């Protein structure tokens, strides 16, 4: 009985470590919205350039903070295509601006 509990605990810990290392995410989809503000901070990952963050008002009225991953210039007032992904363990959603264009 004691060995069975040890094996089950080892399996649970191994699965948790695997999820933590692989950081599994699932794509929720794409949304559109309007860029309300942009912030630029020095790079924290050691790569050249700055880390850009956008505050985006989605079509449903929700205001989200999104990481800007496109190389294109992004400004307030532009339409933005936002990729939404969710971490499988925590359910935390991540928003990334993948495209920006002038409003029609």
N, C-alpha and C positions, 0 to 999 in steps of 0.2 A: 504494500500500500504506500509506503514512504517513497519507494522508487518511482511509482507512478506519478505521484505529486511532483517529484523532482523533475521528471521528464516533461510533464505538462508545463511547469514553470519555465523550464529551459526553452521549450517551443514558443511560449508566449514572449519571452524576452528576445529570442532570435527574430521573430516576426516584427516586433516593435523596432529593433535595431535595423532590420532591413528597410522598413518604411521610413525610418529617420534618415538613413543614408541615401536612399533613392529619391526621397522627397516627391512622392507620387502626386500628381495633379491631374485634374480632368478639366477639359475645356467646357465651359458653360455656353459660350457662343460670343458673338459680336454684338455690340450696341453702338448707337450713335448718340452724340451729345454736343454741347457747346462748351468750348474752353473758356473758363471764367478767369483763370489766373495761372501764371507759370512761375515756378521758383527754380533757381539754379544754385547748386551747391558744389563745392569742390569734390572731385571723385573720391569715393571711399574704397573702390575696388582696385586701385592702382593702375587703372587704364587711363589713357590720355582723354582729356575732355572732362566735362562736368556732368554730374547727375542732375537730370531735369525731372521735375515733378509738375503735373498739371492738376488743377482743380477743374473737374468736368461736371457740368449739369447734364444728366442723362435725359432722354426723351420722357421718362416717367416722372421727372422732377427731382430725382435723387441726386445729391451732390456727392461725388466720390473723388478720392485722391488717386491719381494714376501715374505710374512711372512712364516717362516718355522714352520709347525704344526706337522710334524712327529717327533717321538722320536728318530728315527735313526740318526746317525751322517751324516752330509751333508758337503761335501768338494768341493772346486773348481775342475772343470774338470769332475764332475759326470753328468750323465743324470738325469733330474728331470721331474717328472710328476707334472704339475701345474693345480690346480683347479681354474677356472675363474668364479667369480660371479659378478653380477651387481646390484647396488641399484636401486630400481624402481623409486624413486623420482628424484634423481640427475643424474642417469646414470653413476655414478662413478664405475669403475671396480676395483675389489679386486683380487689379485693373492695370492695363497697359495701353497707352496710346500708340497705335500702329500706323495711323495715317491722319493727316490734317489737311483741310482745304478751306478756302474762303467760302462763306455762306452764299447761298443762291439768292 
